[in-house]
Amino acid sequence: MLPTSAVDEMGRLAQSNPLIVEVKTAKEQKVYASVAGFIPGISMCMPYWMMKNLGIVESEPVRVRAVTLPTVTSIKLQPHATEFSDLPESASFIKNGLVRLAVVAQGDTIFLSDENHKFYFDVLEVKPQPVSAVVGDQHEMTLEVTPPVQISETERAKAKQATSEAKALKRKEAAAAQEKEKEKEKEKEQEKEKEKVVSKPAAAPTAAPTAASGEKAVQKETNKCWICAKRIGLLGIKCRCGYVFCSKHRYPDQHSCSFDYKDKNYRPINLVKVVGNKGLQNR
């Protein structure tokens, strides 16, 4: 199926019916096929077996051009399945399938089917040219079918083992890729943790620090504890030594308080004793 955008161009370049095109990949792999119809958009649609012959996947670009091919006179096929030998009227099945296919190329693997049967065939030989068209009722076409491909049990077991090993290798590679991703994530988390540790302020000493000259240090940030640098805002407790502390380090023994409560010059607060007036209470 070709995009509708190719209708005018294909109609101008080729007059054959059905319309036959050459599909070529970037690696110069090519197949020939008839155009079954047109679909909207800019993409084309082709059978899976044809994509397999080209060695391409979905969405891979290809080049398409209209061609004119001679009519096939002789073809030699080899079925893949041994069940084809038991098919009644096998020649009629192949000829009808080739007419629907419209074009065959030597060396390709083709897929033929009807309502009840589906078979793959290797195209061993095509005449008069390696690529020829199958047009209309091919009664004059010479058809030769070789015996089906015989696969021994040993070869079948080897193929099965190779497939299993390939699948196991893919699983192993996927697991290794996942482990690498996990390691990368772990390294990123460790780097983030290191950055956090570096960005944290250094813990203050347990004793109130002093200036390098021996003079008493001045606390500039009164919204942080002088010992642990914890942010305390307006809830800080100012000690008599002149520094502001958090609730944990507010006690003198927790910050090596330098204030001498036994100093001679220290004058405690004079507490005033309040005595009630009994005369006023009796009134």
C-alpha positions in Angstrom: 0.0 0.0 0.0 1.4 3.4 -1.1 0.5 6.9 0.2 -2.0 8.9 -1.8 0.7 11.5 -2.4 2.3 9.0 -4.8 -0.7 8.4 -7.0 0.0 11.1 -9.6 3.7 10.4 -9.8 3.3 6.6 -10.1 0.6 6.9 -12.7 2.8 9.2 -14.8 5.9 6.9 -14.6 4.3 3.5 -15.2 1.4 2.2 -17.3 1.6 -1.5 -16.2 -1.4 -3.1 -14.6 -1.0 -4.0 -11.8 1.5 -1.3 -10.9 4.9 -2.8 -9.9 7.4 -0.9 -7.8 11.0 -1.4 -6.6 11.5 -0.8 -2.9 15.1 -0.1 -1.9 16.6 0.5 1.5 19.6 2.7 2.5 21.8 -0.4 2.5 20.8 -1.1 -1.2 18.6 -4.1 -0.2 15.6 -4.2 -2.6 12.4 -6.1 -3.4 9.8 -5.8 -6.0 6.1 -5.8 -5.3 2.7 -4.9 -6.8 0.7 -2.0 -5.5 -2.5 -3.2 -3.9 -3.9 0.3 -3.2 -3.3 3.7 -1.6 -3.7 4.9 1.9 -3.8 8.5 3.4 -0.7 10.1 4.7 2.9 9.8 3.7 3.7 6.3 5.0 3.5 3.0 3.0 2.4 -0.4 4.2 4.0 -3.7 3.3 3.8 -7.4 4.6 6.1 -8.5 7.4 7.8 -11.1 5.3 8.8 -8.4 2.8 10.2 -6.2 5.6 12.1 -9.3 6.7 13.6 -9.7 3.2 14.7 -6.1 3.3 16.1 -6.3 6.8 14.1 -3.2 8.0 11.8 -2.3 10.9 8.9 0.0 11.2 9.4 3.7 10.4 12.7 3.0 8.5 12.8 5.1 5.3 12.9 3.4 1.9 13.0 4.6 -1.7 10.2 3.5 -4.1 10.1 3.7 -7.9 7.8 2.3 -10.6 9.3 -0.3 -12.9 8.3 -2.4 -15.9 9.1 -6.1 -15.7 8.9 -9.0 -18.2 6.3 -11.7 -17.7 7.6 -14.8 -15.9 7.8 -18.0 -18.0 9.5 -20.4 -15.5 9.8 -20.5 -11.8 11.4 -22.9 -9.3 10.3 -22.9 -5.6 11.2 -24.7 -2.5 8.7 -24.8 0.4 9.8 -24.5 4.0 7.3 -26.9 5.5 7.1 -30.6 4.8 3.3 -30.4 5.2 3.2 -28.8 1.7 3.8 -32.2 0.1 0.5 -33.4 1.5 -1.4 -30.5 0.0 -3.9 -31.5 -2.8 -3.7 -29.4 -5.9 -0.5 -27.7 -4.7 0.3 -26.4 -8.2 -3.0 -24.5 -8.3 -2.4 -23.1 -4.8 1.0 -21.7 -5.9 -0.2 -20.2 -9.2 -3.1 -18.5 -7.6 -0.8 -17.1 -4.9 1.7 -15.9 -7.4 -1.0 -14.0 -9.4 -2.0 -12.2 -6.2 1.7 -11.5 -5.5 2.2 -10.2 -9.1 6.0 -10.1 -9.0 8.7 -12.6 -8.0 12.5 -12.2 -7.6 15.1 -14.9 -7.5 16.6 -15.3 -4.0 13.6 -14.0 -2.2 11.4 -15.7 0.4 7.7 -15.3 -0.4 4.6 -16.0 1.5 1.5 -17.6 -0.2 -1.8 -18.3 1.5 -5.5 -19.1 1.0 -8.4 -19.5 3.4 -7.0 -22.7 4.9 -3.3 -22.8 4.2 -0.2 -20.6 4.8 3.3 -21.5 3.4 6.7 -19.8 3.0 8.7 -20.6 -0.2 12.3 -19.8 -1.3 12.5 -18.6 -4.9 15.4 -20.6 -6.3 15.1 -19.6 -10.0 13.0 -17.2 -12.1 13.0 -16.9 -15.9 13.3 -15.0 -18.3 14.9 -12.6 -15.8 15.7 -12.9 -12.1 12.9 -10.5 -11.4 9.7 -11.0 -13.4 6.1 -10.1 -13.2 3.2 -12.6 -12.8 0.3 -11.1 -14.9 -3.1 -12.6 -15.4 -3.7 -16.3 -16.0 -0.3 -18.0 -16.1 -1.2 -21.3 -17.9 2.0 -21.1 -20.0 4.2 -20.7 -16.9 6.5 -23.6 -16.1 6.4 -24.4 -12.3 8.9 -26.6 -10.6 8.7 -27.4 -6.8 11.7 -29.0 -5.1 11.3 -31.1 -2.0 10.8 -29.2 1.3 13.7 -28.1 3.4 14.6 -31.0 5.7 15.8 -30.1 9.1 17.3 -32.9 11.2 16.5 -33.2 14.9 20.1 -32.3 15.7 19.9 -29.1 13.7 16.5 -28.3 15.2 17.9 -28.7 18.7 20.9 -26.6 17.8 18.7 -23.8 16.5 16.5 -24.0 19.6 19.6 -23.8 21.8 21.0 -20.9 19.9 17.7 -19.1 20.2 17.6 -19.8 24.0 21.2 -18.6 24.4 20.4 -15.4 22.5 17.4 -14.7 24.7 19.5 -15.4 27.8 22.2 -13.1 26.6 19.7 -10.3 26.0 18.3 -10.8 29.5 21.8 -10.7 31.0 22.6 -7.5 29.1 19.3 -5.9 30.2 20.1 -6.9 33.8 23.6 -5.5 33.5 22.2 -2.2 32.1 19.8 -2.0 35.0 22.6 -2.6 37.5 24.7 0.2 35.9 21.7 2.5 36.1 21.3 1.7 39.8 25.0 2.3 40.4 24.8 5.7 38.7 21.7 6.6 40.8 23.5 5.6 43.9 26.6 7.6 43.0 24.4 10.6 42.4 22.7 10.3 45.8 26.1 9.9 47.5 27.4 13.1 45.7 24.2 14.9 46.9 24.8 13.8 50.4 28.4 15.0 50.3 27.3 18.3 49.0 24.8 18.6 51.9 27.5 17.8 54.4 29.9 20.3 52.9 27.2 23.0 52.9 26.3 22.5 56.5 27.9 25.0 59.0 30.7 23.7 61.1 29.7 22.8 64.6 30.7 25.4 67.2 32.9 24.3 70.1 31.4 23.4 73.4 33.0 26.4 75.0 32.3 30.0 74.1 35.0 31.0 71.5 37.3 33.9 72.1 38.9 36.3 69.6 42.4 35.6 68.4 43.8 38.5 70.3 42.5 37.1 73.6 39.6 39.5 73.8 36.1 38.3 74.2 34.5 37.4 70.9 31.4 39.2 69.8 28.3 37.3 68.8 27.1 38.9 65.5 24.2 36.5 64.7 22.0 36.6 67.8 19.4 34.6 66.0 21.6 31.5 66.2 22.9 29.5 69.2 26.5 30.5 70.1 27.5 26.8 70.6 25.7 24.7 67.9 24.7 27.5 65.5 21.1 26.3 65.5 18.7 28.9 64.2 16.6 30.0 67.1 15.1 33.3 65.9 13.4 35.2 68.8 13.4 32.2 71.1 17.0 32.5 72.1 18.0 32.7 75.7 20.7 35.3 76.6 23.1 34.3 79.3 24.9 36.6 81.7 28.1 35.9 79.9 26.7 38.0 77.0 25.9 35.2 74.4 22.6 33.8 73.2 22.0 30.1 73.4 19.3 27.5 72.4 17.3 25.7 75.1 19.9 22.9 75.2 23.0 25.0 75.7 21.4 27.8 77.9 22.7 26.2 81.1 26.2 27.4 82.3 27.6 23.9 82.4 26.6 23.3 78.8 28.5 26.2 77.3 31.3 26.7 79.8 29.9 30.0 81.0 32.5 32.6 81.8 30.3 34.6 84.1 31.5 34.4 87.8 28.5 34.3 90.0 30.8 34.4 93.1 32.5 37.6 92.1 32.7 40.2 94.9 31.5 42.9 92.6 28.4 41.0 91.6 25.3 42.4 93.2 22.3 40.2 93.2 18.9 41.6 92.5 17.3 43.0 95.7 14.0 41.2 96.0 11.2 43.3 97.6 8.9 41.5 99.9 5.3 42.3 99.1 2.9 42.2 102.2 -0.8 42.4 101.8 -2.9 44.9 103.8 -5.2 43.0 106.0 -7.3 46.0 106.7 -8.1 46.2 103.0 -9.0 42.5 102.9 -11.6 43.0 105.7 -13.4 45.7 103.9 
